[in-house]
């Protein structure tokens, strides 16, 4: 679990760092590391695609759990 949290935190910090560097570029230096317009469009496409492919109803029915016959030690 710690590994997963560390990976996610590292990715978020990297994105924030790149964004800060890009926004801090002065007027003479117009070269950005990331094209943020393209990133925004792709995230928008991704979220709209996930919304379309999601479940049609907010409540998903699940089968009841199977009874356990013995204990795992």
Secondary structure as GFF3:
##gff-version 3
##sequence-region A 1 73
A	DSSP	alpha_helix	2	23	.	.	.	ID=ss1
A	DSSP	alpha_helix	36	53	.	.	.	ID=ss2
###
